[in-house]
Amino acid sequence: MPARRAVLILSASMGAGHDAAAAELARRLGARGVTAEVTDVLDLLPLRLGAALRGWYGWMVGSAPWSYELIYRGFFTPRGGTARLSPMTALVAARLRRLLLNRRPDEVVSAFHLAAQAAGYLRARGLLPVPSTVLLTDFAAHRLWLHAGNDRYLCPDPATARAVREATGRPASWHAPLVRPEFLGAGWPDGAERRVLVSAGAWGVGGVERTALVLAGSGRYRPVVLCGRNDALRRRLGHRIGASGTVLGWCDDMPALMSGAYALVDNAAGLTCREAMAAGVPVISYLPIPGHGRDGALAMARAGLTVYARDAAELLAALDRVGTPAGRERHAAPGAALFAAAPAESFFTPNGPPPGPGGSAATGPA
């Protein structure tokens, strides 16, 4: 019997979105007979630097978002070429090379930008002998995702695929969002109560308190605030909105929450948005976190996938518009259409993805 194909997926425990995408891809590849291993790229950093980086990022976005915005604008988004090799990338690349010598996969997939830089660096220098694919988990592809040494990019939507091809000169395709199948087609919520999910991501950061107070104060919507792992936020907000809303910590049954949701108000343009799109729940971006959160929210709005509300009045007006089946369909249909693309796992089969709106593995849509 021929040996099973093996894929090494490089993720990062920065929030939950990268790990969730990596885990879902690994599950689907496993169902197709591919051996898929997920490794946290932060664990490749020596001296517990990965844990320090995770903690530093969490502190910045939670307590000093202006500092993250400065770093993001200074290092993640400058124009005029790709990112230079950083000391952190060099450290990851050295340890990744040793890991590859031990694992010997048939392909490497990077689901985090630091991994994409390290794999691209090794591939460009002939130190990575197998193909390197980048699985973009952001709708706005900042330059740390982009390294021309990588063989191809899998992107969340056609606009991102076009931007990546222009920036790197490498093949880029779009694929159906990587969400668990339980989210697909949840449908219109039962009952008259307008429960609006308010997502703060796994970190529980951003202006979600302001959002919850706007919704509760309107008298028209009941906020269901997802505080992630931020227990302090959960306790504080529970006292502030009282019986006018629901405040939850980390939730393991998000499909059930989505099935009864009137809409999602999101601030990070990440995994929860894709889950809502799969469920047919309209998504409104409001008070996004700095850096990639704001850029991702704007990118989704430009693509017609979501609404970007710039103030409380726009937020409530957008929510009012989805109060009928026609309004809900109009707001949810563009996101649902993303699922007509080829599934991500099909790009790793010998024959590639089937023809369709996601385009070929070589070029993606024009």
C-alpha positions in Angstrom: 0.0 0.0 0.0 1.2 3.5 -0.7 2.2 5.6 2.3 -0.5 8.0 3.6 0.0 11.6 2.6 1.1 13.8 5.5 0.5 17.5 6.1 2.0 19.6 8.8 -0.3 22.5 9.8 1.3 25.4 11.6 -1.1 27.4 13.8 -0.8 29.8 16.8 -2.7 30.0 20.1 -3.4 33.8 19.6 -7.1 33.9 20.3 -9.0 31.0 18.9 -9.4 31.6 15.2 -6.1 30.3 13.9 -6.4 27.1 16.0 -10.0 26.5 15.0 -9.3 26.8 11.3 -6.2 24.5 11.7 -8.2 21.9 13.6 -11.1 21.9 11.2 -8.7 21.5 8.2 -7.0 18.7 10.0 -10.3 17.0 10.7 -11.4 17.2 7.1 -8.0 16.0 5.8 -8.1 13.1 8.2 -11.5 12.1 6.8 -9.9 12.0 3.3 -7.1 9.7 4.5 -4.5 12.3 5.0 -2.4 12.4 8.1 -2.6 15.9 9.4 -0.7 17.2 12.4 -1.2 20.6 14.0 1.7 22.4 15.7 1.6 25.7 17.6 4.3 27.8 16.0 4.7 29.8 19.3 6.0 26.6 20.9 8.9 26.8 18.4 10.2 29.9 20.1 12.9 29.3 22.8 12.9 30.6 26.3 9.1 30.7 26.6 9.1 33.6 24.1 5.9 32.3 22.6 4.0 32.6 25.9 5.4 36.0 26.4 4.4 37.1 23.0 0.8 35.8 23.6 0.6 37.6 26.9 2.0 40.9 25.5 -0.5 40.9 22.6 -3.4 40.2 25.0 -2.4 43.0 27.2 -2.0 45.5 24.3 -5.4 44.8 22.7 -7.1 44.7 26.1 -5.4 47.5 28.0 -3.5 49.7 25.5 -5.1 49.2 22.0 -3.4 52.4 20.8 0.0 50.7 21.2 -1.1 47.7 19.1 -2.4 50.1 16.4 1.0 51.9 16.3 2.9 48.6 15.9 0.4 47.3 13.3 0.7 50.4 11.2 4.4 50.6 11.6 5.4 46.9 10.9 2.4 45.0 9.5 1.1 47.4 6.8 3.8 49.6 5.3 3.9 49.7 1.5 6.9 49.1 -0.7 7.9 45.5 -0.5 7.6 42.5 1.7 8.6 42.3 5.3 12.2 41.9 6.2 13.3 38.9 8.1 12.9 39.6 11.8 14.8 38.0 14.7 11.7 36.2 15.7 11.1 34.8 12.3 14.7 33.6 12.1 14.3 31.8 15.4 11.1 30.0 14.3 12.6 29.1 10.9 15.6 27.4 12.6 13.4 25.3 14.8 10.9 24.7 12.1 13.7 23.2 9.9 14.6 20.8 12.7 10.9 19.8 13.1 10.6 19.2 9.4 13.6 16.9 9.4 11.9 14.8 12.1 8.3 14.9 10.7 9.1 14.8 7.0 5.6 15.9 5.8 4.5 16.1 2.2 3.3 19.6 2.6 3.4 22.5 5.1 0.4 24.7 5.7 0.7 28.0 7.7 -2.4 29.3 9.4 -0.6 32.1 11.2 1.5 35.0 9.7 4.7 34.2 11.7 4.6 30.6 10.3 4.0 31.9 6.8 7.1 34.1 7.0 9.3 31.3 8.4 8.1 28.7 5.9 8.4 31.1 3.0 11.9 32.0 4.2 13.0 28.3 4.3 11.3 27.5 1.0 12.9 30.4 -0.8 16.4 29.2 0.3 15.9 25.6 -0.7 15.7 24.5 3.0 12.1 23.4 2.8 11.9 20.6 0.2 8.1 20.2 0.1 5.3 22.7 -1.0 4.4 25.5 1.4 0.8 26.7 1.5 -0.5 29.7 3.4 -4.1 29.4 4.8 -5.1 33.0 5.4 -7.4 33.5 8.3 -7.8 37.3 7.9 -9.9 39.1 5.4 -7.3 41.8 5.2 -4.0 40.3 4.3 -1.3 42.4 5.9 2.2 42.1 4.6 3.4 39.7 7.4 1.2 37.1 5.8 3.0 37.5 2.5 6.2 35.9 1.5 6.9 35.1 -2.1 8.8 31.9 -1.1 5.5 30.2 -0.3 4.0 28.1 -3.2 0.4 29.2 -2.9 -2.2 31.0 -0.8 -5.7 29.9 0.2 -7.8 33.0 0.9 -11.2 33.6 2.5 -12.8 35.6 -0.4 -12.1 36.6 -4.0 -10.9 40.1 -3.1 -8.3 38.9 -0.7 -7.1 36.3 -3.3 -6.6 39.1 -5.9 -4.7 41.3 -3.5 -2.4 38.4 -2.5 -1.6 37.5 -6.1 -0.8 41.1 -6.9 1.4 41.5 -3.8 3.4 38.2 -4.1 3.1 37.0 -7.6 2.1 33.6 -6.3 -1.0 31.5 -7.0 -3.9 32.5 -4.7 -7.4 30.9 -4.6 -10.4 31.4 -2.4 -12.1 28.6 -0.6 -15.3 28.0 1.4 -14.8 29.2 5.0 -13.4 26.5 7.4 -16.2 26.2 10.0 -17.6 23.2 11.7 -20.5 21.6 9.8 -22.9 22.2 12.7 -23.0 25.9 11.8 -24.4 25.4 8.4 -28.0 26.6 7.8 -29.2 27.4 11.2 -32.1 29.5 9.8 -34.4 32.2 11.2 -34.6 32.4 15.0 -37.7 31.2 16.8 -39.9 33.5 18.9 -40.3 37.3 18.9 -37.3 38.1 21.1 -34.5 39.8 19.1 -31.4 38.3 20.6 -28.3 39.9 19.2 -25.0 38.2 19.7 -22.1 40.6 20.7 -18.8 39.0 20.1 -15.6 40.0 22.0 -13.5 37.1 20.7 -11.6 34.6 22.8 -9.7 37.5 24.5 -12.9 39.3 25.5 -11.6 42.7 24.3 -12.8 45.8 22.6 -15.8 48.2 23.1 -18.4 45.5 23.8 -19.7 47.2 26.9 -20.6 50.2 24.9 -22.2 47.9 22.3 -24.2 46.0 24.9 -25.5 49.2 26.5 -26.6 50.6 23.2 -28.6 47.5 22.4 -30.1 47.1 25.9 -31.0 50.8 26.0 -32.8 50.7 22.6 -35.6 48.5 24.1 -35.7 46.7 20.8 -32.9 44.2 21.2 -31.6 41.9 23.8 -27.7 41.7 23.8 -26.2 38.3 24.3 -22.6 39.2 25.1 -19.8 36.6 24.5 -17.0 37.6 26.8 -14.6 34.8 25.8 -12.2 34.0 28.5 -12.3 37.4 30.1 -14.0 36.7 33.4 -13.6 40.2 34.7 -15.5 41.6 31.7 -18.2 39.0 32.2 -18.7 39.9 35.9 -18.6 43.7 35.2 -21.0 43.6 32.3 -23.4 41.3 34.2 -23.8 44.0 36.8 -24.2 46.8 34.2 -26.9 45.4 32.0 -28.7 43.2 34.5 -31.9 41.7 33.2 -31.7 43.6 29.9 -29.3 41.1 28.4 -27.4 37.9 28.8 -23.7 37.8 29.6 -21.7 34.6 28.8 -18.2 33.4 29.2 -16.5 30.9 26.9 -19.1 29.0 25.0 -18.6 25.5 23.6 -22.0 25.3 21.9 -21.8 28.2 19.5 -24.0 26.5 16.9 -26.9 26.5 19.3 -26.4 30.2 20.0 -26.2 31.0 16.3 -29.4 29.1 15.6 -31.4 31.5 17.8 -29.6 34.7 16.9 -31.2 37.7 15.2 -27.8 39.1 14.2 -24.2 39.2 15.2 -22.4 42.4 16.2 -18.7 41.7 15.8 -15.5 43.6 16.6 -12.7 41.4 15.2 -13.6 40.1 11.7 -12.5 36.6 12.7 -13.8 33.1 13.2 -17.2 34.2 14.7 -18.0 36.1 11.6 -17.5 33.0 9.4 -19.6 30.9 11.8 -22.4 33.5 11.5 -22.2 33.5 7.7 -22.5 29.7 7.7 -25.5 29.9 9.9 -27.2 32.6 7.8 -26.9 35.2 10.6 -26.4 38.8 9.4 -23.1 40.3 10.6 -22.6 44.0 11.6 -19.2 45.3 12.5 -19.1 47.9 15.2 -16.2 49.4 17.3 -13.7 46.9 15.8 -10.4 46.4 17.7 -7.4 48.2 16.2 -5.1 46.9 13.5 -6.2 43.7 11.8 -9.7 43.9 13.4 -10.5 47.3 11.8 -8.9 46.5 8.5 -10.7 43.1 8.4 -14.1 44.7 9.2 -13.6 47.3 6.4 -12.5 44.6 4.0 -15.6 42.6 4.7 -17.9 45.6 4.3 -16.2 46.5 0.9 -16.8 43.0 -0.3 -20.5 43.3 0.6 -20.3 40.5 3.2 -21.2 42.7 6.3 -22.3 46.1 7.3 -19.9 48.5 9.0 -21.7 50.7 11.5 -19.7 53.8 12.4 -21.9 55.0 15.3 -24.8 53.8 17.5 -27.4 55.2 15.2 -26.0 53.2 12.2 -25.8 50.1 14.3 -29.5 50.2 15.3 -30.6 51.2 11.8 -28.7 48.2 10.4 -30.3 45.9 12.9 -33.7 47.3 12.1 -33.2 46.5 8.4 -32.8 42.7 9.1 -36.1 42.5 10.9 -37.9 40.9 8.0 -37.1 37.7 6.1 -36.3 39.8 3.0 -34.0 42.1 4.9 -32.3 39.1 6.6 -31.8 37.4 3.3 -30.3 40.5 1.7 -27.8 40.9 4.5 -26.9 37.3 5.0 -26.8 36.1 1.3 -23.4 37.5 0.4 -21.7 35.7 3.3 -23.6 32.5 2.6 -22.4 32.6 -1.0 -18.8 32.1 0.1 -19.7 28.5 0.9 -20.3 27.8 -2.8 -16.5 27.9 -3.3 -14.4 24.8 -3.3 -13.8 23.4 0.2 -10.3 24.0 1.6 -9.5 20.4 1.9 -10.0 19.8 -1.8 -6.9 21.8 -2.6 -4.8 19.0 -1.0 -6.2 16.1 -3.1 -4.2 14.8 -6.1 -6.6 16.2 -8.6 -7.1 19.6 -6.9 -10.4 21.4 -6.3 -13.4 20.9 -8.6 -14.2 23.7 -11.1 -16.5 26.3 -9.6 -16.7 29.8 -8.2 -13.5 29.3 -6.1 -11.5 29.0 -9.3 -8.6 26.6 -9.9 -5.8 25.9 -7.5 -3.5 27.8 -9.7 -5.2 31.2 -10.1 -8.5 31.6 -8.3 -11.1 34.0 -9.7 -10.1 36.7 -12.1 
